[in-house]
């Protein structure tokens, strides 16, 4: 796709001549007679390069070039100068312009300069697109939910993201703490740096220390070469310490030193290494209570909890379950080549009635299982019905209120129990119930249990 160039000059003849030259080179050329008109073009068009005269009727071209770079950093600017105002061109470059062209320069000077400016702008536009893609994948936009508890957590995370403050994410297992950590990193000034994560409860003490801080060659048996730790890898970026409550006490002391001095010692080293990282920690434990019990350093807790965000359990945001389930269902369906998937109202109702001790992680696993069970060869749409849920979920959502146990409800509960006993064998179920198979299918349809 051809690059777009905007010419801003009040001299129509010069503007049209330059436009013709650039069009012959394959560029799309837009024109404006003053700064105000040029800025309006930039509001509605993606422009890779602006070529602007220094002397404009409504604004100085140097001031305009500075304004354009502030508003549209990926767009390059070349200024047009007269022979006596070359100093203006130099000044414009200092203020962010790509270069300048002296009026009267021939094509041997203009075209190569324009080509280089457009090439740089195209690269910056591609970087901008990649950043947008990363933001969509890891940013706050990725977090699903309109309920008040999750929106309050997102609002707090957005506010702290633009700072360099240490953050402690708390909440039950499976509430999405790493997703929040990635979003905070992506919304911070450190987003161009690395994001590294480690589960502090998944590794033994010695391995965890080496992973976090690195080691020197020969520091221990098997250490045949120097190794960088994650604090070195995360320099200029963010390190996410998941399950921080599982970290051994002596390693907690080393982590506290990093937070206080921004330096650490590799295993087997005597010279400290500097690091510039932001720490985001997460736990499903009450760290203050752990500290009072002597299982966590109180001074480290105070350092980590400068800004604390508690993520709500899924049962506290039931209004979000439908949207989350739909998103997970589409993701899982696409993995097996299915485009259409539908969640029945009874299926969603049972999801909303479940306790979700495993929170979002548990919901995702349940949806993945349901999609696999519902899939069939071909491109038929997938329909998720209650019979695709784990049996304990089907049973746990049944009514136990005697006033609600009308004859139809009791019958449906009994059919479900027999289906469970026969592992879903409908022929055997019909035999045990003493009804015909056609009757069983009709009752299953009436109960919203599908075929």
NUDRENTOR-891299 format. One record per residue (C-alpha): residue in three letters; y, z, x. Coordinates in pm, whole numbers, padded with zeros to 5 digits, always signed. Example, Ala and Ser with C-alpha at 12.3 -4.5 7.8 and 13.67 -1.06 7.14 Angstrom:
2
ALA-00450+00780+01230/SER-00106+00714+01367/
END
This chain:
451
UNK+00000+00000+00000/UNK+00339-00106+00139/UNK+00578+00166+00247/UNK+00902+00215+00054/UNK+01241+00213+00229/UNK+01570+00319+00069/UNK+01894+00164+00197/UNK+02213+00361+00129/UNK+02533+00170+00216/UNK+02847+00080+00024/UNK+02872-00256+00201/UNK+02670-00475-00035/UNK+02640-00776+00200/UNK+02506-00571+00492/UNK+02273-00380+00261/UNK+02133-00699+00109/UNK+02087-00863+00450/UNK+01897-00566+00588/UNK+01692-00546+00267/UNK+01590-00911+00309/UNK+01485-00854+00672/UNK+01271-00553+00576/UNK+01117-00731+00276/UNK+01004-01013+00504/UNK+00821-00746+00706/UNK+00629-00643+00393/UNK+00823-00331+00297/UNK+00930-00235-00055/UNK+01308-00193-00041/UNK+01527+00008-00278/UNK+01907+00011-00261/UNK+02186+00258-00338/UNK+02561+00224-00286/UNK+02640+00590-00226/UNK+02482+00928-00151/UNK+02465+01039-00512/UNK+02278+00726-00621/UNK+02047+00755-00319/UNK+01950+01113-00404/UNK+01869+01008-00760/UNK+01633+00740-00624/UNK+01461+01001-00406/UNK+01408+01223-00711/UNK+01196+00961-00886/UNK+01039+00760-00601/UNK+00814+00839-00304/UNK+01021+00705-00014/UNK+00888+00698+00341/UNK+01215+00602+00511/UNK+01586+00624+00428/UNK+01836+00411+00621/UNK+02185+00543+00549/UNK+02531+00452+00669/UNK+02728+00733+00832/UNK+03043+00645+00637/UNK+02971+00673+00266/UNK+03236+00694-00009/UNK+03113+01027-00149/UNK+02944+01205+00143/UNK+02914+01202+00519/UNK+02590+01031+00621/UNK+02506+01305+00872/UNK+02532+01571+00603/UNK+02322+01350+00375/UNK+02048+01307+00636/UNK+02030+01685+00678/UNK+02008+01732+00300/UNK+01734+01470+00268/UNK+01522+01636+00538/UNK+01561+01974+00366/UNK+01461+01834+00025/UNK+01198+01584+00142/UNK+01062+01692+00484/UNK+00802+01412+00498/UNK+01068+01140+00455/UNK+01224+01004+00773/UNK+01594+00912+00804/UNK+01763+00653+01023/UNK+02144+00645+01026/UNK+02357+00334+01054/UNK+02657+00370+01286/UNK+02944+00152+01395/UNK+02997+00094+01767/UNK+03259+00367+01782/UNK+03049+00629+01605/UNK+02733+00640+01817/UNK+02801+01010+01870/UNK+02750+01050+01496/UNK+02403+00898+01531/UNK+02317+01140+01811/UNK+02443+01429+01600/UNK+02228+01312+01308/UNK+01917+01315+01530/UNK+01991+01673+01631/UNK+02005+01756+01259/UNK+01662+01606+01188/UNK+01712+01229+01161/UNK+01448+01008+01325/UNK+01697+00783+01510/UNK+02004+00568+01459/UNK+02080+00196+01442/UNK+02409+00049+01558/UNK+02545-00207+01314/UNK+02498-00548+01470/UNK+02162-00470+01636/UNK+01921-00762+01614/UNK+01569-00753+01471/UNK+01416-00686+01814/UNK+01573-00340+01791/UNK+01559-00272+01415/UNK+01204-00367+01320/UNK+01016-00170+01592/UNK+01231+00136+01516/UNK+01162+00109+01143/UNK+00789+00061+01208/UNK+00772+00377+01419/UNK+00966+00579+01161/UNK+00741+00459+00877/UNK+00429+00534+01080/UNK+00548+00891+01137/UNK+00641+00930+00769/UNK+00301+00800+00655/UNK+00130+01057+00876/UNK+00346+01334+00729/UNK+00271+01215+00375/UNK-00103+01223+00449/UNK-00072+01575+00590/UNK+00119+01676+00277/UNK-00158+01532+00056/UNK-00424+01716+00254/UNK-00230+02041+00222/UNK-00210+01988-00154/UNK-00585+01925-00170/UNK-00653+02240+00031/UNK-00417+02434-00194/UNK-00602+02310-00505/UNK-00935+02408-00351/UNK-00838+02746-00211/UNK-00504+02837-00373/UNK-00420+03055-00670/UNK-00460+02752-00897/UNK-00833+02781-00832/UNK-00849+03126-00994/UNK-00950+03086-01358/UNK-00826+03323-01625/UNK-00537+03387-01860/UNK-00620+03746-01950/UNK-00364+04013-01866/UNK-00575+04198-01603/UNK-00641+03890-01389/UNK-00286+03758-01427/UNK-00148+04092-01308/UNK-00373+04074-01001/UNK-00262+03716-00931/UNK+00106+03813-00964/UNK+00064+04094-00710/UNK-00125+03865-00473/UNK+00144+03596-00492/UNK+00413+03848-00405/UNK+00234+03986-00101/UNK+00112+03644+00017/UNK+00451+03539+00155/UNK+00469+03853+00370/UNK+00256+03944+00670/UNK+00144+04274+00519/UNK-00215+04397+00546/UNK-00389+04377+00208/UNK-00679+04578+00068/UNK-00871+04416-00220/UNK-01076+04657-00427/UNK-01310+04611-00719/UNK-01675+04577-00809/UNK-01911+04337-00637/UNK-01875+03981-00761/UNK-01515+04002-00883/UNK-01392+03727-00649/UNK-01238+03917-00359/UNK-01293+03638-00104/UNK-01142+03383-00343/UNK-00830+03603-00363/UNK-00822+03644+00016/UNK-00833+03266+00063/UNK-00557+03218-00195/UNK-00335+03476-00023/UNK-00389+03302+00311/UNK-00317+02960+00161/UNK+00010+03082+00007/UNK+00125+03244+00331/UNK+00312+03107+00632/UNK-00019+03137+00819/UNK-00188+02869+00605/UNK-00177+02621+00897/UNK-00380+02874+01099/UNK-00750+02956+01059/UNK-00906+03167+00786/UNK-01218+03347+00907/UNK-01435+03583+00706/UNK-01708+03831+00793/UNK-01919+04070+00587/UNK-01907+04401+00771/UNK-02213+04529+00588/UNK-02439+04238+00678/UNK-02462+04302+01054/UNK-02573+04588+01277/UNK-02314+04782+01477/UNK-02362+04606+01813/UNK-02373+04257+01663/UNK-02072+04330+01442/UNK-01869+04453+01740/UNK-01952+04140+01939/UNK-01873+03915+01641/UNK-01537+04080+01580/UNK-01412+04127+01935/UNK-01627+03897+02151/UNK-01796+03988+02479/UNK-01798+03916+02848/UNK-02092+03749+03020/UNK-02344+04014+03122/UNK-02200+04280+02892/UNK-02547+04335+02746/UNK-02893+04185+02762/UNK-02881+03827+02641/UNK-02504+03787+02693/UNK-02534+03486+02923/UNK-02179+03364+02874/UNK-01837+03475+02752/UNK-01790+03465+02376/UNK-01473+03471+02171/UNK-01471+03711+01880/UNK-01338+03644+01533/UNK-01010+03824+01607/UNK-00950+03566+01881/UNK-01068+03280+01657/UNK-00830+03392+01382/UNK-00524+03401+01608/UNK-00214+03282+01415/UNK-00422+03296+01098/UNK-00601+03544+00871/UNK-00920+03747+00912/UNK-01099+03867+00599/UNK-01310+04180+00647/UNK-01540+04203+00347/UNK-01723+04527+00266/UNK-01498+04716+00510/UNK-01642+05045+00382/UNK-01971+04960+00555/UNK-01811+04942+00903/UNK-01939+05211+01146/UNK-01690+05484+01235/UNK-01657+05395+01604/UNK-01577+05033+01515/UNK-01322+05160+01265/UNK-01136+05317+01560/UNK-01127+04980+01737/UNK-01004+04807+01423/UNK-00728+05067+01390/UNK-00616+04984+01743/UNK-00589+04615+01654/UNK-00374+04698+01352/UNK-00147+04926+01555/UNK-00117+04737+01887/UNK-00227+04379+01804/UNK-00474+04386+02092/UNK-00843+04456+02142/UNK-01109+04487+02412/UNK-01400+04247+02429/UNK-01737+04411+02485/UNK-01776+04457+02859/UNK-01409+04385+02933/UNK-01140+04616+03072/UNK-00839+04398+03008/UNK-00704+04394+02649/UNK-00663+04065+02465/UNK-00358+04003+02247/UNK-00400+03864+01898/UNK-00169+03769+01614/UNK-00368+03794+01293/UNK-00318+03909+00939/UNK-00592+04140+00811/UNK-00717+04126+00453/UNK-00994+04377+00381/UNK-01212+04423+00076/UNK-01442+04692-00057/UNK-01628+04795-00370/UNK-01614+05159-00259/UNK-01346+05418-00315/UNK-01224+05441+00044/UNK-01009+05747-00008/UNK-01309+05937-00143/UNK-01518+05801+00145/UNK-01255+05926+00390/UNK-01249+06271+00231/UNK-01628+06279+00267/UNK-01598+06193+00637/UNK-01754+05848+00605/UNK-01433+05650+00660/UNK-01129+05714+00880/UNK-00838+05833+00670/UNK-00582+05688+00915/UNK-00750+05347+00889/UNK-00750+05372+00511/UNK-00374+05429+00514/UNK-00328+05130+00747/UNK-00542+04901+00530/UNK-00403+05008+00193/UNK-00039+04925+00263/UNK-00071+04685-00030/UNK-00372+04737-00254/UNK-00486+04502-00531/UNK-00767+04599-00767/UNK-00957+04305-00914/UNK-01073+04362-01272/UNK-01444+04349-01365/UNK-01552+04064-01591/UNK-01609+04300-01885/UNK-01235+04382-01874/UNK-01142+04016-01914/UNK-01383+03889-02179/UNK-01127+03635-02303/UNK-01177+03448-01973/UNK-01556+03422-02000/UNK-01553+03103-02208/UNK-01326+02919-01962/UNK-01519+03046-01660/UNK-01853+02950-01813/UNK-01729+02604-01903/UNK-01601+02546-01548/UNK-01925+02665-01391/UNK-02131+02454-01632/UNK-01938+02138-01540/UNK-01977+02211-01170/UNK-02351+02266-01199/UNK-02400+01965-01427/UNK-02222+01738-01178/UNK-02461+01852-00905/UNK-02754+01704-01097/UNK-02571+01388-01197/UNK-02472+01493-01548/UNK-02125+01428-01680/UNK-02131+01580-02028/UNK-02206+01944-02098/UNK-02132+02154-02405/UNK-02153+02526-02465/UNK-02244+02623-02820/UNK-02042+02895-02988/UNK-02344+03127-03008/UNK-02410+03076-02637/UNK-02052+03175-02554/UNK-02069+03468-02796/UNK-02372+03609-02616/UNK-02199+03567-02282/UNK-01902+03762-02412/UNK-02127+04040-02543/UNK-02305+04093-02210/UNK-02213+04379-01975/UNK-02190+04167-01653/UNK-02267+04431-01393/UNK-02270+04151-01135/UNK-01938+04013-01266/UNK-01838+03652-01192/UNK-02122+03601-00944/UNK-02376+03699-01211/UNK-02211+03471-01468/UNK-02225+03177-01228/UNK-02596+03235-01164/UNK-02673+03259-01537/UNK-02488+02932-01604/UNK-02663+02756-01316/UNK-03001+02862-01458/UNK-02908+02750-01810/UNK-02793+02406-01691/UNK-03116+02352-01499/UNK-03328+02453-01800/UNK-03125+02232-02036/UNK-03127+01923-01815/UNK-03348+01626-01893/UNK-03396+01276-01746/UNK-03130+01021-01825/UNK-02765+01068-01910/UNK-02801+01265-02234/UNK-02536+01535-02275/UNK-02641+01889-02183/UNK-02610+02149-02458/UNK-02625+02515-02364/UNK-02780+02729-02636/UNK-02875+03101-02647/UNK-03246+03035-02582/UNK-03149+02921-02230/UNK-03023+03267-02141/UNK-03243+03530-01973/UNK-03448+03714-02234/UNK-03280+04047-02159/UNK-02945+03890-02246/UNK-03081+03755-02572/UNK-03228+04093-02665/UNK-02937+04308-02544/UNK-02691+04129-02768/UNK-02896+04187-03083/UNK-02740+04419-03338/UNK-02866+04777-03354/UNK-02637+04877-03640/UNK-02860+04942-03947/UNK-02581+04824-04177/UNK-02583+04485-04003/UNK-02962+04442-04015/UNK-02987+04211-04315/UNK-03317+04034-04380/UNK-03214+03714-04197/UNK-03108+03909-03887/UNK-03433+04106-03879/UNK-03627+03780-03911/UNK-03435+03620-03625/UNK-03492+03924-03403/UNK-03865+03915-03475/UNK-03888+03541-03398/UNK-03712+03599-03067/UNK-03950+03879-02973/UNK-04253+03663-03047/UNK-04100+03371-02854/UNK-04054+03604-02561/UNK-04414+03722-02588/UNK-04541+03360-02583/UNK-04303+03258-02301/UNK-04132+03013-02532/UNK-04449+02840-02659/UNK-04341+02736-03009/UNK-04686+02630-03129/UNK-04832+02969-03039/UNK-04527+03143-03184/UNK-04570+02966-03518/UNK-04940+03063-03520/UNK-04867+03432-03456/UNK-04592+03435-03719/UNK-04823+03269-03971/UNK-04579+02986-04046/UNK-04584+02614-03990/UNK-04435+02462-03678/UNK-04180+02268-03887/UNK-04070+02592-04053/UNK-04031+02758-03713/UNK-03812+02474-03589/UNK-03594+02500-03899/UNK-03551+02876-03854/UNK-03466+02828-03487/UNK-03199+02575-03580/UNK-03054+02814-03838/UNK-03044+03088-03575/UNK-02866+02857-03328/UNK-03158+02863-03087/UNK-03194+02485-03057/UNK-03523+02299-03040/
END
